[in-house]
Amino acid sequence: MSGMKKAEKIQKKVNSYLYDHIWLKYLIDYSITFFISVLSAAIFAFGVNCFLAPEIENALTLVSGGSSGLAQTIDLVFKLFGITIEGNTSLIFSIAYFLINVPLLVLAFFGIGKRFGIFTIINIAAGTIFFNIFKGDFFNQIASFVNAEGGLAARALFAGICTGLSSALAFKFETSAGGFDIVSYYLSYRKSTSTGKYAVIINAVVITAFSVLSGVQKGQTIIGGVAYEPYTITIGVLLFSIIYLFTVMLVIDVINVRNKKVQVQINTVNEKLSDLLIANIPHGVTIMKGTGGFSGQERYILYIIISSVELSQTLRLIKKIDPNSFVSVMALQQVYGRFFQKPVR
């Protein structure tokens, strides 16, 4: 027996056992999702503290975007009008961050799913803890080295990888890192398209607003003995933020394939293949009759549109039923119409 067949046999036994012990299945699922939520929060906090906004000398701050970036922008607006709270400089930011996240969490619970909302709260809470843990000499040395050797470009790239990986890991396990990731996931889920572009649009607006207001607020900034005017810093930070935004988008869309669709075309002589596909895959099949150009044999051409996560299962099923069929797969940008999508819990 080949290694693949042994693996399939073991997988069937595991699935059968979990089916008979449903409580264990949920326990494993929730434990894995909890671990991923905590890991996602740790990666994001590491990226922010080491690359995005490190506490080191002469390091410009890049904005993360999302709800935290919007809270920073609101805080800046208050400061521009001279509204501050003595003894607690971060109170306005904290209040704004809380008020922004309340409706977003409501959207997570009632617009997407309760499980989605619960683990999003866990992710946000874990992130708050990691923001305070990931401080000190070790993290400052990493930030100083990257800033000295690679500058803003390297920081923007690594920050984008961390933020994108954090969001993508959460999305892959049907939860989120909180903030406007919830909005991005909701829109991509409802419109059946990729998540990354929505994250970029939202973050671009927030980052642009913060950078402009930050430039208005500040005077000259001295870097490496050179004095830069506020507008120079604003334009420069915006340019490096483009690297950050596109890195986030690419990482999210490479890892999170749930909302990506593919069209599978099957050339077969087995007229019952469509019935077996419909019985196992929750999507319809379109059938066309054709004739082989070389053999002259009558053939059936089947078209089925599925989610990327269903592709492996579909190909295994086709190979098992008709190993002599010819299959081609085409990636789709977006799907309109009544496409069944498994609900998010």
Residue, then its C-alpha position, 0 to 999 in steps of 0.5 A: m500500500s502506497g504512502m498516500k493510500k495509508a494517509e487516506k485510510i488514517q484520515k478516514k479513521v480519524n474523521s470517523y472517530l471524530y464524527d462519533h465524538i463530536w465534542l472532541k471535534y469541537l474541542i480540537d477545532y476551538s483549541i487550534t483556532f485559539f492558538i492561531s488567534v494568539l499567534s496572529a496577535a503576537i505576529f502583529a504586535f511584533g511587527v508594530n513594535c519592531f518595524l512599524a512604530p519602534e521606540i528607538e531614536n530618530a525612527l519615523t513612525l509608519v502607521s498600521g492603518g485600520s482601527s488603531g490608525l484611525a484612533q491615532t488620526i482622531d487623537l491627532v485632530f484633538k491635539l491640533f485643536g489643543i484638546t489634551i488630557e493632562g496626566n494621560t496623553s493616551l486617553i483620547f486614543s484609548i477612547a477612540y479605539f474602543l468606540i471604533n471597535v464596538p460597532l465592528l465587533v457587533l458586525a463580526f457577531f451578527g454580520i459574519g458569525k458568533r464564533f468569528g466574533i468570539f475569537t476576534i475578541i480573543n485576538i484583540a485581547a492577546g494583541t493588547i498583552f503582546f504590545n506590552i510584552f514585546k518591549g525592551d532591549f531585545f526588540n529595540q536591538i532588532a528594530s535598530f538593526v533593521n532601521a540602520e541597515g535597511g531604513l524605512a523600506a526594510r521596515a515597511l516590507f517587514a511590517g507588511i509581512c507581519t501585518g499580512l501574515s497576522s490577518a491571513l492566519a486569522f482569516k484562514f481559520e475563519t476569524s480576524a485580527g480585529g479592527f477593519d479586518i472585520v470590514s474587509y472580511y465581511l465585504s469579501y465574504r458578501k461579494s465573493t472576491s479577494t480580501g486583500k484589496y479591501a484591506v488596502i483601500i481602507n488602510a490607504v485612506v487612514i494612512t493618508a489622513f494620518s500622514v497629512l495631519s502629522g505633517v501639519q502638526k510637526g515642525q522640522t525633523i532632523i534625521g542624520g544631521v539634515a533638517y526636513e520640512p514637514y511636507t517632505i516627511t509626509i510625502g516620504v512616509l506616504l511613499f514608504s507606506i505604499i510598500y507596506l500596503f501592497t505587501v499586506m495585500l499580497v500576503i493576505d491574498v496568497i494565504n487566505v484562499r477561502n473567497k477565491k474561486v476557480q473554474v474546473q473543466i473536465n473532459t470525460v467519457n463518463e456520463k455519470l461523473s456529473d451526478l457524482l460531483i453534485a453528490n459530493i461537492p455543493h455546486g452545480v455542474t454544466i454539461m456540454k457534449g463534444t467530439g474528440g478531434f483525434s479519436g472522433q469519440e463522443r465526450y462530455i465536457l463538464y464545467i464546475i465553479i468551486s472555492s479554492v479550498e474545495l479544489s483538492q477534494t474535487l480533483r481527488l474525486i475526479k481522479k478516483i471516478d475517472p482517472n483517464s479524464f482531462v482536467s483544466v483549472m482556471a482562476l477567476q477574479q469574481v463570481y456573480g450569481r447564486f454561488f453556494q458558500k459555506p457560512v462562517r460560524 
